[in-house]
Amino acid sequence: MNLLAAQEETEYIIQRIETDDEELDAFLFSLGCYSGEPITVVSRRKGSCTVAIKDGRYNIDDQLAEAIVVAL
């Protein structure tokens, strides 16, 4: 499932990033968003969600959240 379908306040493990944009991949990697890392959806707002990755919280749009594939 992707991050859009994830429940709030549940920790998931990132399985992969599904995007063809190398710049976007590099940006996500710089945030600590890569395979094997835990990620939690903290809250949702219309068109975006706040996620916790490592020690940081980031607001990402739904298009980006859709590219992040996670599992329990």
N, C-alpha and C positions, 0 to 999 in steps of 0.2 A: 504494500500500500504506500501511497505517497503522504507527505506531511499534511495535505489538505484533509485527509480522512482520519488523521490521528486525533485522539482525545486529549483534552487539556490536562495538564499536571500528571501525565503518564510518561515515563522515560522510555524512549525507543532507541534502537541501535541503527545507525545509518548503514544501509546495505550498499547503496551506490547513488551516484548523481547522474541523472539522465538529461544531458544537454550536449549540443554540438558546439557550443560556444566556449572556446579555450580560455577566453578572458574571464568568463563567468566561473569556470572551473577554478581558475587561479584565485579569484576573489573568494570563493567559498572555502578553498583550502587555507587561505590566509586567516579566515575566521575560525578555523579548526573544524570545519565541516567536511569530513571525508569518511570513507568506509571504516566501520568498526568503532566510531566515536558515538557516545551517547548524546541524545538531543531530546529536549522536552518543549512541548508547546505550552507556553505560559498563559497566553491569552489570544483571543481572536477579535479582530475588528473587521468591518466591511472592507474587503479588498486586501487585507494584510493579516499577519499574525506575528506575535512576539515569541521568539524561541530562546531557550537557554542552551548554549554550547560551551562546554568547559566552564570557565568562570565569568563568561560574558552573556549579556542579553542583547538580542538584535531584533529589529523589526524588519521583516521580509514581506514582499508582496506575494499574492497568491500564485502568480506565474512561477516564481522562484520556489515556493513551497511545493508546487506540483512536480518539480524536477528532482526533489529529494525523496528517494525511496527508502522507507524505514521498515523495521520489523521489531516485534517485542523481544 
